[in-house]
Amino acid sequence: MAGPGFIRDKLEIKFLILYITARVIEPIPFDTVLDLTMCDDGIDYFDFSECLRDLVKTEHLTVSAAGLYEITEKGMRNSQICESSLPYSVRLRCDKNINECNRKLRRKNQVRTAIEKRPNGTYSVKLSLDDDMGSLMALKLMVVREDMAALLTERFQKAPERIYSEIMNVLLSEELNKSDSDQA
């Protein structure tokens, strides 16, 4: 075991891994399981790796071809039975980290970007923003260079709500309405 912590043995590490995977909102990669599990000084990397491997072997967790870990029904049942065995302070710290992880996962699912090369050599940039109710915006733009496409996706991911708001402001502005009536 690593340093002085509340987690004392491999069985408790397994309980903690099950506790975590039961609470994340979607399958997560090895690094995320590791980060969330290392919330106690009593856990070291090698014990963690062995415990994670054992949980997959015993079918408490599954690992997809993409390397994403997900709890099974068997794992969920055992997690519910064993979670009270985890020290309260570890669960509190873990819950805080899981909430932050879930927030990031939700955000990743709500803000999506994609770049596609078109047959004429230009690029299509797809930008979309969702909320809990569904799609707020889906925008497809053409740009002439790949670096421009990458810049658009990067900037959209940083401030999608601001971009949505700016588009709404332009479309709802009186100036746009006045210029339309002037042309008529």
N, C-alpha and C positions, 0 to 999 in steps of 0.2 A: 504494500500500500504506500501511497505518497505521504503527505504530511499529516498534521493533526487536524482531523475534521470529524464530522458527525457520522459519515458513512464509514463503516468499519470492515465490511467484507464484500465478497463478490455477489452474494445474494442480494444485499442492499443496493449494489450498483444495478443489478438486473431490475429490481423494483423501481429504481429511479428512472431507468431507461423506459420501462413500461409506462410509468407515470407521465413521462414527457410525451411519448408517442401517442398516448391516449388523448392528449390535450391539444396537439397541434392540428391545424385545420386541414392540412393536406400532407401527403408523403414528403419527407425531407431527406436531403443528402447526408452522407456520412459526417461531413464537417459540421453541419448544423446540429445533428444528434450529439456529436462530440462537444461542441460549444455549450449546448444546453445542459449536458451531463456534468461538465466540469465546474459546476456551481459550488462544489464542496472541496476543501483541501485534502480530504481523505481519498480522493480518486486519482489514479494515475492512468496514463494513456494505454499502457499495456493491459492492465486489468479491464479497462473500458472496452478495448478492442476484443478481448477474449469473451467478455460478457455479451457484447453485441452479436458476435458470431454465434455464441451458444443460443441466444434468443431466436435467431434465424433458424438454426439447426432444429430447435425444439418447436418450431412453427408458432412462436409467440409473435414474431415479426416476419414480414416478407420484405424482400429487396427486389425491386424491379430491374429490368435490363438497363435502365438509365441510372441505376444506383440509388434509387429513392427508397427509404425505409418507411414501412407502414405497419401499424399494429393489426393483428388478426382478431377474430372473435375470441379465440382462446386467450390471446394476450390481454384483450380488454377485460375478460372475466377475471383473470388472475390479477390484473392491475387494480381493479376495484376491491378485490379481497385484501390485497397487500399494501395498498397506499397508506393506510394508517400506521404501518410499520416504519415509514420514513419519518425522521425527525421533523418536527413542525417548522423549525427555522429553515431547513433545507427546502421543504415544500414552499414556504413563502418566497424564498429567493428564486426558486425554480419557476413558480407561477409568474413572478415579475418578468423573468426572461422569456417565458413562453408567450406572455401577452405581447411583448415587444416583437417577438418572432412572428406571431400571428398577424400583427398589424402590418409588418413588412410583406408578408405573404399576400394579404388582402390587397395591399397597395399594388403589388406586382401584378395581380390579376385584374385590377381596375384600370391600370395605365399600360397600354400595349402599343408597341411600335414594330414595324417591319419595313424592310427595304427589299425591293425586287428590281432586278435589271430587266429592262424592256428590250425587245428585239432591235429597236432603232439606236440602242446604246445609251439611252437616257435611263433614269431611275424613277420608280414609283415609291413614294414614302407613304405608308399607311400609319395613321395616328388615331388611336381610339381611347376614349375615357368613359368608364362605366361608374355607376354607383350601386347601391344595394338593390335598386329597383330595375336596373338594366342600363342600356346604352344612353349616355348623355350626348356623345359626339363621335362620329366616325368621319375622318377627313383623309382624303387621298390627294397627294400633291405630286407633280412631276418636277424633277430637277435634272440638271444636265450632267452633274458630276457626283460620283460616289461619296466624296468627302463632304459635299453639301448635304447629301442625304443623311450621312452619319451625324452631322452637326444638328440638323433638324430633329432627328430622333433623340439625341442627347438633351437638347434644350426643352423639348416637349416633356420628356421624363422628369425634368427638374421642376417644371411649373405648369402642369397640364390645366389646373383650375384657372390660372391666370390667362392662359391662352384661350380657353373656353370663354371666359368672361370678356376678353378683348374682342373676340369674334362676335359675341352677342351684342356688345356695345356698338360695334360698327354696323351690324345689321339692323339694330333698333334705333340708330341715331336719326335725328330729324334732318341732318344735313343730307344723308342718303335719300331720304324721302323728298326733300326739296329739289334735289338734282333730277330725280325721276319726273317730278311734276313739271319742271322747267323744259324737259325734252318733249313733253306731250303736246 
